[in-house]
Amino acid sequence: MKLVFKKSVIKELMRLGAAESLRVALSIAEELSDQPERHKPLSGPLAGLRRLRVGDVRVVFAILAAPERVVILRVGHRKDVYDSPVPDPED
């Protein structure tokens, strides 16, 4: 499945530091390109989105059907990744 990153995600990855961002990027490539639907769905205001856990870092993503792709929306520490607004996956 095709992986699409929002522009803001690149900045968020850079804030994590070199080693951590590499680990997260590799996990995204491995875990989300094959079966993204197996990851935990979110609830509440983030219903319809899913998350990937990489240590203390969370990756918030959406699975879109047409065209089939996974859109990475947010990357950040687990304590605050869910606090700020998540971009629209369709934009």
Phi and psi in radians as a Rosetta constraint file:
Dihedral C 1 N 2 CA 2 C 2 CIRCULARHARMONIC -1.262 0.35
Dihedral N 2 CA 2 C 2 N 3 CIRCULARHARMONIC 2.387 0.35
Dihedral C 2 N 3 CA 3 C 3 CIRCULARHARMONIC -1.814 0.35
Dihedral N 3 CA 3 C 3 N 4 CIRCULARHARMONIC 2.284 0.35
Dihedral C 3 N 4 CA 4 C 4 CIRCULARHARMONIC -2.168 0.35
Dihedral N 4 CA 4 C 4 N 5 CIRCULARHARMONIC 2.273 0.35
Dihedral C 4 N 5 CA 5 C 5 CIRCULARHARMONIC -1.872 0.35
Dihedral N 5 CA 5 C 5 N 6 CIRCULARHARMONIC 2.305 0.35
Dihedral C 5 N 6 CA 6 C 6 CIRCULARHARMONIC -1.169 0.35
Dihedral N 6 CA 6 C 6 N 7 CIRCULARHARMONIC 2.637 0.35
Dihedral C 6 N 7 CA 7 C 7 CIRCULARHARMONIC -1.010 0.35
Dihedral N 7 CA 7 C 7 N 8 CIRCULARHARMONIC -0.657 0.35
Dihedral C 7 N 8 CA 8 C 8 CIRCULARHARMONIC -1.139 0.35
Dihedral N 8 CA 8 C 8 N 9 CIRCULARHARMONIC -0.454 0.35
Dihedral C 8 N 9 CA 9 C 9 CIRCULARHARMONIC -1.158 0.35
Dihedral N 9 CA 9 C 9 N 10 CIRCULARHARMONIC -0.625 0.35
Dihedral C 9 N 10 CA 10 C 10 CIRCULARHARMONIC -1.064 0.35
Dihedral N 10 CA 10 C 10 N 11 CIRCULARHARMONIC -0.770 0.35
Dihedral C 10 N 11 CA 11 C 11 CIRCULARHARMONIC -1.117 0.35
Dihedral N 11 CA 11 C 11 N 12 CIRCULARHARMONIC -0.714 0.35
Dihedral C 11 N 12 CA 12 C 12 CIRCULARHARMONIC -1.133 0.35
Dihedral N 12 CA 12 C 12 N 13 CIRCULARHARMONIC -0.666 0.35
Dihedral C 12 N 13 CA 13 C 13 CIRCULARHARMONIC -1.135 0.35
Dihedral N 13 CA 13 C 13 N 14 CIRCULARHARMONIC -0.709 0.35
Dihedral C 13 N 14 CA 14 C 14 CIRCULARHARMONIC -1.117 0.35
Dihedral N 14 CA 14 C 14 N 15 CIRCULARHARMONIC -0.555 0.35
Dihedral C 14 N 15 CA 15 C 15 CIRCULARHARMONIC -1.194 0.35
Dihedral N 15 CA 15 C 15 N 16 CIRCULARHARMONIC -0.373 0.35
Dihedral C 15 N 16 CA 16 C 16 CIRCULARHARMONIC -1.300 0.35
Dihedral N 16 CA 16 C 16 N 17 CIRCULARHARMONIC -0.360 0.35
Dihedral C 16 N 17 CA 17 C 17 CIRCULARHARMONIC 1.766 0.35
Dihedral N 17 CA 17 C 17 N 18 CIRCULARHARMONIC 2.805 0.35
Dihedral C 17 N 18 CA 18 C 18 CIRCULARHARMONIC -1.088 0.35
Dihedral N 18 CA 18 C 18 N 19 CIRCULARHARMONIC -0.909 0.35
Dihedral C 18 N 19 CA 19 C 19 CIRCULARHARMONIC -1.144 0.35
Dihedral N 19 CA 19 C 19 N 20 CIRCULARHARMONIC -0.788 0.35
Dihedral C 19 N 20 CA 20 C 20 CIRCULARHARMONIC -1.167 0.35
Dihedral N 20 CA 20 C 20 N 21 CIRCULARHARMONIC -0.735 0.35
Dihedral C 20 N 21 CA 21 C 21 CIRCULARHARMONIC -1.164 0.35
Dihedral N 21 CA 21 C 21 N 22 CIRCULARHARMONIC -0.610 0.35
Dihedral C 21 N 22 CA 22 C 22 CIRCULARHARMONIC -1.129 0.35
Dihedral N 22 CA 22 C 22 N 23 CIRCULARHARMONIC -0.767 0.35
Dihedral C 22 N 23 CA 23 C 23 CIRCULARHARMONIC -1.081 0.35
Dihedral N 23 CA 23 C 23 N 24 CIRCULARHARMONIC -0.754 0.35
Dihedral C 23 N 24 CA 24 C 24 CIRCULARHARMONIC -1.169 0.35
Dihedral N 24 CA 24 C 24 N 25 CIRCULARHARMONIC -0.770 0.35
Dihedral C 24 N 25 CA 25 C 25 CIRCULARHARMONIC -1.078 0.35
Dihedral N 25 CA 25 C 25 N 26 CIRCULARHARMONIC -0.727 0.35
Dihedral C 25 N 26 CA 26 C 26 CIRCULARHARMONIC -1.135 0.35
Dihedral N 26 CA 26 C 26 N 27 CIRCULARHARMONIC -0.696 0.35
Dihedral C 26 N 27 CA 27 C 27 CIRCULARHARMONIC -1.125 0.35
Dihedral N 27 CA 27 C 27 N 28 CIRCULARHARMONIC -0.710 0.35
Dihedral C 27 N 28 CA 28 C 28 CIRCULARHARMONIC -1.052 0.35
Dihedral N 28 CA 28 C 28 N 29 CIRCULARHARMONIC -0.839 0.35
Dihedral C 28 N 29 CA 29 C 29 CIRCULARHARMONIC -1.079 0.35
Dihedral N 29 CA 29 C 29 N 30 CIRCULARHARMONIC -0.750 0.35
Dihedral C 29 N 30 CA 30 C 30 CIRCULARHARMONIC -1.265 0.35
Dihedral N 30 CA 30 C 30 N 31 CIRCULARHARMONIC -0.840 0.35
Dihedral C 30 N 31 CA 31 C 31 CIRCULARHARMONIC -1.437 0.35
Dihedral N 31 CA 31 C 31 N 32 CIRCULARHARMONIC -0.580 0.35
Dihedral C 31 N 32 CA 32 C 32 CIRCULARHARMONIC -1.754 0.35
Dihedral N 32 CA 32 C 32 N 33 CIRCULARHARMONIC -0.234 0.35
Dihedral C 32 N 33 CA 33 C 33 CIRCULARHARMONIC -1.376 0.35
Dihedral N 33 CA 33 C 33 N 34 CIRCULARHARMONIC -0.369 0.35
Dihedral C 33 N 34 CA 34 C 34 CIRCULARHARMONIC -1.762 0.35
Dihedral N 34 CA 34 C 34 N 35 CIRCULARHARMONIC -1.139 0.35
Dihedral C 34 N 35 CA 35 C 35 CIRCULARHARMONIC -2.288 0.35
Dihedral N 35 CA 35 C 35 N 36 CIRCULARHARMONIC 1.289 0.35
Dihedral C 35 N 36 CA 36 C 36 CIRCULARHARMONIC -1.159 0.35
Dihedral N 36 CA 36 C 36 N 37 CIRCULARHARMONIC -0.418 0.35
Dihedral C 36 N 37 CA 37 C 37 CIRCULARHARMONIC -1.220 0.35
Dihedral N 37 CA 37 C 37 N 38 CIRCULARHARMONIC -0.196 0.35
Dihedral C 37 N 38 CA 38 C 38 CIRCULARHARMONIC -1.402 0.35
Dihedral N 38 CA 38 C 38 N 39 CIRCULARHARMONIC -0.129 0.35
Dihedral C 38 N 39 CA 39 C 39 CIRCULARHARMONIC -1.527 0.35
Dihedral N 39 CA 39 C 39 N 40 CIRCULARHARMONIC 2.732 0.35
Dihedral C 39 N 40 CA 40 C 40 CIRCULARHARMONIC -1.057 0.35
Dihedral N 40 CA 40 C 40 N 41 CIRCULARHARMONIC 2.203 0.35
Dihedral C 40 N 41 CA 41 C 41 CIRCULARHARMONIC -1.315 0.35
Dihedral N 41 CA 41 C 41 N 42 CIRCULARHARMONIC 2.565 0.35
Dihedral C 41 N 42 CA 42 C 42 CIRCULARHARMONIC -1.620 0.35
Dihedral N 42 CA 42 C 42 N 43 CIRCULARHARMONIC 2.851 0.35
Dihedral C 42 N 43 CA 43 C 43 CIRCULARHARMONIC -2.210 0.35
Dihedral N 43 CA 43 C 43 N 44 CIRCULARHARMONIC -3.113 0.35
Dihedral C 43 N 44 CA 44 C 44 CIRCULARHARMONIC 1.184 0.35
Dihedral N 44 CA 44 C 44 N 45 CIRCULARHARMONIC -2.403 0.35
Dihedral C 44 N 45 CA 45 C 45 CIRCULARHARMONIC -1.151 0.35
Dihedral N 45 CA 45 C 45 N 46 CIRCULARHARMONIC -0.284 0.35
Dihedral C 45 N 46 CA 46 C 46 CIRCULARHARMONIC -1.775 0.35
Dihedral N 46 CA 46 C 46 N 47 CIRCULARHARMONIC 0.285 0.35
Dihedral C 46 N 47 CA 47 C 47 CIRCULARHARMONIC -1.000 0.35
Dihedral N 47 CA 47 C 47 N 48 CIRCULARHARMONIC 2.441 0.35
Dihedral C 47 N 48 CA 48 C 48 CIRCULARHARMONIC 1.696 0.35
Dihedral N 48 CA 48 C 48 N 49 CIRCULARHARMONIC -0.236 0.35
Dihedral C 48 N 49 CA 49 C 49 CIRCULARHARMONIC -1.821 0.35
Dihedral N 49 CA 49 C 49 N 50 CIRCULARHARMONIC 2.918 0.35
Dihedral C 49 N 50 CA 50 C 50 CIRCULARHARMONIC -2.293 0.35
Dihedral N 50 CA 50 C 50 N 51 CIRCULARHARMONIC 2.967 0.35
Dihedral C 50 N 51 CA 51 C 51 CIRCULARHARMONIC -2.350 0.35
Dihedral N 51 CA 51 C 51 N 52 CIRCULARHARMONIC 2.587 0.35
Dihedral C 51 N 52 CA 52 C 52 CIRCULARHARMONIC -2.002 0.35
Dihedral N 52 CA 52 C 52 N 53 CIRCULARHARMONIC 2.281 0.35
Dihedral C 52 N 53 CA 53 C 53 CIRCULARHARMONIC -1.743 0.35
Dihedral N 53 CA 53 C 53 N 54 CIRCULARHARMONIC 2.195 0.35
Dihedral C 53 N 54 CA 54 C 54 CIRCULARHARMONIC -2.277 0.35
Dihedral N 54 CA 54 C 54 N 55 CIRCULARHARMONIC 1.529 0.35
Dihedral C 54 N 55 CA 55 C 55 CIRCULARHARMONIC 1.125 0.35
Dihedral N 55 CA 55 C 55 N 56 CIRCULARHARMONIC -2.179 0.35
Dihedral C 55 N 56 CA 56 C 56 CIRCULARHARMONIC -1.564 0.35
Dihedral N 56 CA 56 C 56 N 57 CIRCULARHARMONIC 0.017 0.35
Dihedral C 56 N 57 CA 57 C 57 CIRCULARHARMONIC -1.712 0.35
Dihedral N 57 CA 57 C 57 N 58 CIRCULARHARMONIC 2.467 0.35
Dihedral C 57 N 58 CA 58 C 58 CIRCULARHARMONIC -2.090 0.35
Dihedral N 58 CA 58 C 58 N 59 CIRCULARHARMONIC 2.439 0.35
Dihedral C 58 N 59 CA 59 C 59 CIRCULARHARMONIC -1.978 0.35
Dihedral N 59 CA 59 C 59 N 60 CIRCULARHARMONIC 2.067 0.35
Dihedral C 59 N 60 CA 60 C 60 CIRCULARHARMONIC -1.712 0.35
Dihedral N 60 CA 60 C 60 N 61 CIRCULARHARMONIC 2.234 0.35
Dihedral C 60 N 61 CA 61 C 61 CIRCULARHARMONIC -2.501 0.35
Dihedral N 61 CA 61 C 61 N 62 CIRCULARHARMONIC 2.864 0.35
Dihedral C 61 N 62 CA 62 C 62 CIRCULARHARMONIC -2.183 0.35
Dihedral N 62 CA 62 C 62 N 63 CIRCULARHARMONIC 2.552 0.35
Dihedral C 62 N 63 CA 63 C 63 CIRCULARHARMONIC -1.834 0.35
Dihedral N 63 CA 63 C 63 N 64 CIRCULARHARMONIC 2.093 0.35
Dihedral C 63 N 64 CA 64 C 64 CIRCULARHARMONIC -1.940 0.35
Dihedral N 64 CA 64 C 64 N 65 CIRCULARHARMONIC 2.492 0.35
Dihedral C 64 N 65 CA 65 C 65 CIRCULARHARMONIC -1.543 0.35
Dihedral N 65 CA 65 C 65 N 66 CIRCULARHARMONIC -0.693 0.35
Dihedral C 65 N 66 CA 66 C 66 CIRCULARHARMONIC -2.240 0.35
Dihedral N 66 CA 66 C 66 N 67 CIRCULARHARMONIC 1.932 0.35
Dihedral C 66 N 67 CA 67 C 67 CIRCULARHARMONIC -1.244 0.35
Dihedral N 67 CA 67 C 67 N 68 CIRCULARHARMONIC 2.691 0.35
Dihedral C 67 N 68 CA 68 C 68 CIRCULARHARMONIC -1.131 0.35
Dihedral N 68 CA 68 C 68 N 69 CIRCULARHARMONIC 2.055 0.35
Dihedral C 68 N 69 CA 69 C 69 CIRCULARHARMONIC -2.819 0.35
Dihedral N 69 CA 69 C 69 N 70 CIRCULARHARMONIC 2.827 0.35
Dihedral C 69 N 70 CA 70 C 70 CIRCULARHARMONIC -1.965 0.35
Dihedral N 70 CA 70 C 70 N 71 CIRCULARHARMONIC 2.184 0.35
Dihedral C 70 N 71 CA 71 C 71 CIRCULARHARMONIC -1.859 0.35
Dihedral N 71 CA 71 C 71 N 72 CIRCULARHARMONIC 2.065 0.35
Dihedral C 71 N 72 CA 72 C 72 CIRCULARHARMONIC -1.452 0.35
Dihedral N 72 CA 72 C 72 N 73 CIRCULARHARMONIC 2.082 0.35
Dihedral C 72 N 73 CA 73 C 73 CIRCULARHARMONIC -1.786 0.35
Dihedral N 73 CA 73 C 73 N 74 CIRCULARHARMONIC -0.671 0.35
Dihedral C 73 N 74 CA 74 C 74 CIRCULARHARMONIC -2.571 0.35
Dihedral N 74 CA 74 C 74 N 75 CIRCULARHARMONIC 2.574 0.35
Dihedral C 74 N 75 CA 75 C 75 CIRCULARHARMONIC -2.418 0.35
Dihedral N 75 CA 75 C 75 N 76 CIRCULARHARMONIC 2.269 0.35
Dihedral C 75 N 76 CA 76 C 76 CIRCULARHARMONIC -3.100 0.35
Dihedral N 76 CA 76 C 76 N 77 CIRCULARHARMONIC 3.067 0.35
Dihedral C 76 N 77 CA 77 C 77 CIRCULARHARMONIC -1.126 0.35
Dihedral N 77 CA 77 C 77 N 78 CIRCULARHARMONIC 2.547 0.35
Dihedral C 77 N 78 CA 78 C 78 CIRCULARHARMONIC -1.051 0.35
Dihedral N 78 CA 78 C 78 N 79 CIRCULARHARMONIC -0.462 0.35
Dihedral C 78 N 79 CA 79 C 79 CIRCULARHARMONIC -1.273 0.35
Dihedral N 79 CA 79 C 79 N 80 CIRCULARHARMONIC -0.410 0.35
Dihedral C 79 N 80 CA 80 C 80 CIRCULARHARMONIC -2.353 0.35
Dihedral N 80 CA 80 C 80 N 81 CIRCULARHARMONIC 0.064 0.35
Dihedral C 80 N 81 CA 81 C 81 CIRCULARHARMONIC -1.159 0.35
Dihedral N 81 CA 81 C 81 N 82 CIRCULARHARMONIC -0.480 0.35
Dihedral C 81 N 82 CA 82 C 82 CIRCULARHARMONIC -1.589 0.35
Dihedral N 82 CA 82 C 82 N 83 CIRCULARHARMONIC -0.099 0.35
Dihedral C 82 N 83 CA 83 C 83 CIRCULARHARMONIC -1.365 0.35
Dihedral N 83 CA 83 C 83 N 84 CIRCULARHARMONIC -0.726 0.35
Dihedral C 83 N 84 CA 84 C 84 CIRCULARHARMONIC -1.556 0.35
Dihedral N 84 CA 84 C 84 N 85 CIRCULARHARMONIC 2.797 0.35
Dihedral C 84 N 85 CA 85 C 85 CIRCULARHARMONIC -1.051 0.35
Dihedral N 85 CA 85 C 85 N 86 CIRCULARHARMONIC 2.496 0.35
Dihedral C 85 N 86 CA 86 C 86 CIRCULARHARMONIC -1.692 0.35
Dihedral N 86 CA 86 C 86 N 87 CIRCULARHARMONIC 2.328 0.35
Dihedral C 86 N 87 CA 87 C 87 CIRCULARHARMONIC -1.114 0.35
Dihedral N 87 CA 87 C 87 N 88 CIRCULARHARMONIC 2.749 0.35
Dihedral C 87 N 88 CA 88 C 88 CIRCULARHARMONIC -1.251 0.35
Dihedral N 88 CA 88 C 88 N 89 CIRCULARHARMONIC 2.205 0.35
Dihedral C 88 N 89 CA 89 C 89 CIRCULARHARMONIC -1.154 0.35
Dihedral N 89 CA 89 C 89 N 90 CIRCULARHARMONIC -0.361 0.35
Dihedral C 89 N 90 CA 90 C 90 CIRCULARHARMONIC -1.408 0.35
Dihedral N 90 CA 90 C 90 N 91 CIRCULARHARMONIC -0.330 0.35
